[in-house]
Each structure stands twice: as structure tokens, then as C-alpha cells.
Amino acid sequence: MELEYPIRINRYLALHGYATRRKADELIEKGLVTINKKQAKLGDMVEKNDTVVVEKRKSRTRFIYLAYNKPINIVTTGPQGDEIDIAMDIKRTDVFPLGRLDKKSHGLILLTNDGRVTGPLLNPETDHEKEYLVTVDKKISNHFLKWMAKGVNIEGYTTKPARIEKTHEDRFRITITEGKTHHIRRMCAALGYVVRDLKRVRILNILLGQLKPHEYREIKGPELLAFKKELRVPDQIPSTLV
């Protein structure tokens, strides 16, 4: 992925696969990071031609990739009051979610500690597929199917074309390549429908499969290789960091 400079040192380290931003800050605080042979400080900026060195490379974090089935009423991050977020649900703080699902929605969320995949996956300019099963409040018309596929005007923005398949009189399967806040709910509302249930079942090649609510599994092997290939993220970390 092409970086835009200057870039904050902790983000630079995260995108090069050394650690999450929080762990990168810990490396910096321990004096293990230098920029042009000068010890880095929290908040330092890296320019394109700077030389960044991290000592004790053997301590580098092992990358983790998880597929998680988020239940309804679990928030992705930032719980308020008595809310529960994903980290609390799975009792893990070593990974972070890639993207979001609103509190009323459920299904697949990817979790990782690999900052390199965040930009390529969430970049709005890319066309990475996400697939959902949706139930609405009334019978689905041909007019609804036509405009959901062609593009819906939501508050002055026309959504990208989508693939949609009616699976029941009030249910459909939809594949989109973008993900604005409450995207599918707003599309449906613009056409006079209310979403009763929304479940994400696929992100790129990663399937929710038989995962039960609250469960997660590790993504590995050919599945992980295909995922990284789609995002153009190298499977191996360069031996030097410059």
C-alpha cells in the first residue's frame, strides 16, 4: 500500500506490521525505535526518505486474523453505560475490528492486529464485496429490487450498483462494495421499507459459515492467503524497515 507522508510513527509501524498502534507506542516508550539514528518520541512524524529502525525484531507481534459472529446488541467499539463491545464479549484486547456493524445488526466482523490490512479493506475507493441477508417489513416489489440493484439516492448520494436476490417475499440477499453508516438500512428506507433484520455473511472470501453468535475462529491457510492477495498485502513482512 502506498503511504502518504509525513505519517505518524505509531501508524507507520502498524502499517509495516510491527504491532498495533498501541503496541507501537510501547516500543517507542521503551526506546526501541529510532528515526535517522535518533531515538523516536511519541507523536514523531516519519518522512518518505527517513530510516526507521526497530530493535529486538524477534519480539514482533504475531499477526492474528479472526472471523467473529457479532450478536445483536453488541456494539463494535466504544460501549456506553451498560453496553458490551466486541472486546468485552470475546475477552480479548490483542485484536481490533476491521469496520463496523451497528448495534441492531449481526453477523461477520473481521478482527486483527495487522494494521496493514485496515486501509486496503476499508478504503472507499476499492470495490471489496460484502454480502448480507436482509428481512424487511413488507413484501418486496420488483421496483424495490430494480433500484436496490441500480443505485438508491440517500440524502444526495447515489449508492453504487449492487447484486440482489429475492429469497422470500420479505427477504433478500445483497452484495455491496461500499459501506457508509447504516448503508443498507438507509437504502431500504429511501424506497419505503424498514429493515427488520440485517446479517452480514461474507467479507471478500471470508464466510460467516456455521459460527454461532459470540463465537470466533482463526483465519489461516489458503483462506488467509486469498484474503491477503485480494488486499494486495504481502504474506511476509520485509526483513528491513526503511
TAJO-V60665 format. One record per pair of residues at least 24 apart in sequence whose ideal C-beta (glycine too) atoms are under 10 Angstrom apart, sorted by the first residue. I is the first residue (numbers start at 1). J is the second residue. If there is no record, write none. Layout:
# TAJO-V60665
i=I j=J
i=I j=J
This chain:
# TAJO-V60665
i=1 j=116
i=1 j=117
i=1 j=118
i=1 j=119
i=1 j=120
i=1 j=123
i=1 j=231
i=1 j=232
i=1 j=233
i=1 j=234
i=2 j=119
i=3 j=46
i=3 j=48
i=3 j=119
i=4 j=48
i=4 j=119
i=5 j=45
i=5 j=46
i=5 j=47
i=5 j=48
i=5 j=49
i=5 j=50
i=6 j=44
i=6 j=45
i=6 j=46
i=6 j=47
i=6 j=48
i=6 j=50
i=7 j=45
i=7 j=46
i=7 j=47
i=7 j=48
i=7 j=50
i=8 j=42
i=8 j=43
i=8 j=44
i=8 j=45
i=8 j=46
i=9 j=33
i=9 j=35
i=9 j=40
i=9 j=41
i=9 j=42
i=9 j=43
i=9 j=44
i=9 j=45
i=9 j=46
i=9 j=50
i=9 j=52
i=10 j=40
i=10 j=42
i=10 j=43
i=10 j=44
i=10 j=46
i=10 j=115
i=11 j=45
i=11 j=46
i=11 j=115
i=11 j=118
i=11 j=119
i=12 j=40
i=12 j=44
i=12 j=45
i=12 j=46
i=12 j=50
i=12 j=52
i=12 j=115
i=12 j=241
i=13 j=40
i=13 j=46
i=13 j=52
i=13 j=54
i=13 j=60
i=13 j=115
i=13 j=241
i=14 j=61
i=14 j=113
i=14 j=114
i=14 j=115
i=14 j=116
i=14 j=118
i=15 j=114
i=15 j=115
i=15 j=116
i=15 j=117
i=15 j=118
i=15 j=119
i=15 j=233
i=16 j=52
i=16 j=54
i=16 j=115
i=16 j=116
i=16 j=237
i=16 j=238
i=16 j=241
i=16 j=242
i=17 j=60
i=17 j=61
i=17 j=63
i=17 j=113
i=17 j=114
i=17 j=115
i=17 j=116
i=17 j=117
i=17 j=233
i=17 j=234
i=17 j=236
i=17 j=237
i=17 j=238
i=17 j=241
i=18 j=52
i=18 j=54
i=18 j=57
i=18 j=59
i=18 j=60
i=18 j=61
i=18 j=115
i=18 j=237
i=18 j=241
i=19 j=54
i=19 j=59
i=19 j=60
i=19 j=61
i=19 j=113
i=19 j=114
i=19 j=115
i=20 j=61
i=20 j=93
i=20 j=94
i=20 j=95
i=20 j=96
i=20 j=112
i=20 j=113
i=20 j=114
i=20 j=115
i=21 j=96
i=21 j=115
i=22 j=93
i=22 j=94
i=22 j=96
i=22 j=113
i=23 j=59
i=23 j=60
i=23 j=61
i=23 j=94
i=23 j=113
i=23 j=115
i=24 j=54
i=24 j=61
i=24 j=115
i=27 j=54
i=27 j=55
i=27 j=56
i=27 j=59
i=27 j=60
i=27 j=61
i=28 j=54
i=30 j=55
i=30 j=56
i=30 j=59
i=31 j=55
i=32 j=56
i=32 j=57
i=32 j=59
i=33 j=241
i=49 j=242
i=50 j=242
i=51 j=240
i=51 j=241
i=51 j=242
i=52 j=240
i=52 j=241
i=52 j=242
i=53 j=240
i=53 j=241
i=53 j=242
i=54 j=241
i=57 j=237
i=57 j=239
i=57 j=240
i=57 j=241
i=60 j=237
i=61 j=94
i=61 j=113
i=61 j=114
i=62 j=94
i=62 j=113
i=62 j=114
i=63 j=95
i=63 j=112
i=63 j=113
i=63 j=114
i=63 j=115
i=63 j=116
i=63 j=117
i=63 j=224
i=63 j=228
i=63 j=233
i=63 j=235
i=63 j=237
i=64 j=92
i=64 j=94
i=64 j=95
i=64 j=111
i=64 j=112
i=64 j=113
i=64 j=114
i=64 j=218
i=64 j=219
i=64 j=220
i=65 j=95
i=65 j=98
i=65 j=110
i=65 j=111
i=65 j=112
i=65 j=113
i=65 j=114
i=65 j=117
i=65 j=206
i=65 j=217
i=65 j=218
i=65 j=219
i=65 j=220
i=65 j=223
i=65 j=224
i=65 j=227
i=65 j=228
i=66 j=90
i=66 j=92
i=66 j=94
i=66 j=95
i=66 j=97
i=66 j=98
i=66 j=109
i=66 j=110
i=66 j=111
i=66 j=112
i=66 j=113
i=66 j=206
i=66 j=216
i=66 j=217
i=66 j=218
i=66 j=219
i=67 j=108
i=67 j=109
i=67 j=110
i=67 j=111
i=67 j=203
i=67 j=206
i=67 j=207
i=67 j=208
i=67 j=209
i=67 j=211
i=67 j=215
i=67 j=216
i=67 j=217
i=67 j=218
i=67 j=219
i=67 j=223
i=68 j=92
i=68 j=95
i=68 j=97
i=68 j=107
i=68 j=108
i=68 j=109
i=68 j=110
i=68 j=111
i=68 j=208
i=68 j=211
i=68 j=213
i=68 j=214
i=68 j=215
i=68 j=216
i=68 j=217
i=69 j=106
i=69 j=107
i=69 j=108
i=69 j=109
i=69 j=199
i=69 j=200
i=69 j=201
i=69 j=208
i=69 j=209
i=69 j=210
i=69 j=211
i=69 j=212
i=69 j=213
i=69 j=214
i=69 j=215
i=69 j=216
i=69 j=217
i=70 j=97
i=70 j=100
i=70 j=101
i=70 j=102
i=70 j=103
i=70 j=105
i=70 j=106
i=70 j=107
i=70 j=108
i=70 j=109
i=70 j=111
i=70 j=199
i=70 j=200
i=70 j=208
i=70 j=211
i=70 j=213
i=70 j=214
i=70 j=216
i=71 j=105
i=71 j=106
i=71 j=107
i=71 j=212
i=71 j=213
i=71 j=214
i=71 j=215
i=72 j=101
i=72 j=102
i=72 j=103
i=72 j=104
i=72 j=105
i=72 j=106
i=72 j=107
i=72 j=197
i=72 j=198
i=72 j=199
i=72 j=213
i=73 j=103
i=73 j=104
i=73 j=106
i=74 j=101
i=74 j=103
i=74 j=105
i=74 j=106
i=74 j=109
i=74 j=213
i=74 j=214
i=75 j=100
i=75 j=101
i=75 j=102
i=75 j=103
i=76 j=100
i=76 j=101
i=76 j=102
i=76 j=103
i=76 j=105
i=76 j=109
i=79 j=103
i=86 j=111
i=86 j=214
i=86 j=216
i=87 j=111
i=89 j=213
i=89 j=214
i=89 j=216
i=90 j=214
i=90 j=215
i=90 j=216
i=92 j=216
i=95 j=216
i=98 j=122
i=98 j=203
i=99 j=130
i=99 j=179
i=99 j=200
i=99 j=203
i=100 j=179
i=100 j=181
i=101 j=132
i=101 j=179
i=101 j=198
i=101 j=199
i=101 j=200
i=102 j=181
i=102 j=182
i=102 j=183
i=102 j=185
i=102 j=198
i=104 j=182
i=104 j=185
i=104 j=195
i=104 j=196
i=104 j=197
i=104 j=198
i=105 j=132
i=105 j=134
i=105 j=182
i=105 j=184
i=105 j=185
i=105 j=195
i=105 j=197
i=105 j=198
i=105 j=199
i=105 j=200
i=106 j=197
i=106 j=198
i=106 j=199
i=106 j=200
i=106 j=208
i=106 j=213
i=107 j=131
i=107 j=132
i=107 j=133
i=107 j=198
i=107 j=199
i=107 j=200
i=107 j=201
i=107 j=202
i=107 j=203
i=107 j=208
i=107 j=211
i=107 j=213
i=108 j=132
i=108 j=199
i=108 j=200
i=108 j=201
i=108 j=202
i=108 j=203
i=108 j=206
i=108 j=207
i=108 j=208
i=108 j=209
i=108 j=211
i=109 j=200
i=109 j=203
i=109 j=208
i=109 j=216
i=110 j=203
i=110 j=204
i=110 j=206
i=110 j=216
i=110 j=219
i=110 j=227
i=111 j=216
i=111 j=219
i=112 j=219
i=114 j=228
i=114 j=233
i=114 j=237
i=116 j=228
i=116 j=231
i=116 j=232
i=116 j=233
i=116 j=234
i=116 j=237
i=117 j=227
i=117 j=228
i=117 j=231
i=117 j=232
i=117 j=233
i=118 j=231
i=119 j=231
i=119 j=233
i=120 j=228
i=120 j=230
i=120 j=231
i=120 j=232
i=120 j=233
i=121 j=203
i=121 j=204
i=121 j=227
i=121 j=230
i=121 j=231
i=121 j=233
i=122 j=179
i=123 j=231
i=124 j=160
i=124 j=177
i=124 j=178
i=124 j=179
i=124 j=180
i=125 j=178
i=126 j=177
i=126 j=178
i=126 j=230
i=126 j=231
i=126 j=232
i=127 j=160
i=127 j=176
i=127 j=177
i=127 j=178
i=128 j=176
i=128 j=177
i=128 j=178
i=128 j=179
i=128 j=203
i=128 j=204
i=128 j=230
i=128 j=231
i=129 j=162
i=129 j=163
i=129 j=175
i=129 j=176
i=129 j=177
i=129 j=202
i=129 j=203
i=129 j=204
i=129 j=205
i=129 j=230
i=130 j=174
i=130 j=175
i=130 j=176
i=130 j=177
i=130 j=178
i=130 j=179
i=130 j=183
i=130 j=184
i=130 j=200
i=130 j=201
i=130 j=202
i=130 j=203
i=130 j=204
i=131 j=163
i=131 j=173
i=131 j=174
i=131 j=175
i=131 j=176
i=131 j=199
i=131 j=200
i=131 j=201
i=131 j=202
i=131 j=203
i=131 j=204
i=131 j=207
i=131 j=208
i=132 j=162
i=132 j=164
i=132 j=172
i=132 j=173
i=132 j=174
i=132 j=175
i=132 j=176
i=132 j=183
i=132 j=184
i=132 j=195
i=132 j=198
i=132 j=199
i=132 j=200
i=132 j=201
i=132 j=202
i=133 j=167
i=133 j=171
i=133 j=172
i=133 j=173
i=133 j=174
i=133 j=197
i=133 j=198
i=133 j=199
i=133 j=200
i=133 j=201
i=133 j=202
i=133 j=208
i=134 j=164
i=134 j=167
i=134 j=170
i=134 j=171
i=134 j=172
i=134 j=173
i=134 j=174
i=134 j=184
i=134 j=185
i=134 j=187
i=134 j=188
i=134 j=193
i=134 j=195
i=134 j=196
i=134 j=197
i=134 j=198
i=134 j=199
i=134 j=200
i=135 j=167
i=135 j=168
i=135 j=170
i=135 j=171
i=135 j=172
i=135 j=194
i=135 j=195
i=135 j=196
i=135 j=197
i=135 j=198
i=135 j=199
i=136 j=169
i=136 j=170
i=136 j=171
i=136 j=172
i=136 j=185
i=136 j=188
i=136 j=191
i=136 j=192
i=136 j=193
i=136 j=194
i=136 j=195
i=136 j=196
i=136 j=197
i=136 j=198
i=137 j=170
i=137 j=188
i=137 j=192
i=137 j=193
i=137 j=194
i=137 j=195
i=137 j=196
i=138 j=169
i=138 j=170
i=138 j=192
i=138 j=193
i=138 j=194
i=138 j=196
i=139 j=166
i=139 j=168
i=139 j=169
i=139 j=170
i=139 j=193
i=140 j=164
i=140 j=166
i=140 j=167
i=140 j=168
i=140 j=169
i=140 j=170
i=140 j=171
i=140 j=172
i=140 j=188
i=140 j=191
i=140 j=193
i=141 j=166
i=141 j=191
i=141 j=192
i=141 j=193
i=142 j=166
i=143 j=191
i=143 j=192
i=144 j=172
i=144 j=187
i=144 j=188
i=144 j=191
i=144 j=192
i=144 j=193
i=145 j=172
i=145 j=174
i=145 j=191
i=146 j=191
i=147 j=187
i=147 j=190
i=147 j=191
i=148 j=172
i=148 j=174
i=148 j=176
i=148 j=184
i=148 j=187
i=148 j=188
i=148 j=190
i=148 j=191
i=148 j=193
i=149 j=174
i=151 j=187
i=152 j=183
i=152 j=184
i=152 j=186
i=152 j=187
i=152 j=188
i=152 j=189
i=152 j=190
i=152 j=191
i=153 j=187
i=153 j=190
i=153 j=191
i=154 j=180
i=154 j=182
i=154 j=183
i=154 j=185
i=154 j=186
i=154 j=187
i=154 j=188
i=154 j=189
i=154 j=190
i=154 j=191
i=155 j=180
i=155 j=186
i=155 j=190
i=157 j=186
i=159 j=183
i=159 j=184
i=159 j=186
i=159 j=187
i=159 j=190
i=162 j=187
i=170 j=196
i=170 j=197
i=171 j=196
i=171 j=197
i=173 j=201
i=173 j=202
i=174 j=198
i=175 j=201
i=175 j=202
i=179 j=203
i=203 j=227
i=204 j=229
i=204 j=230
i=204 j=231
i=205 j=229
i=205 j=230
i=206 j=230
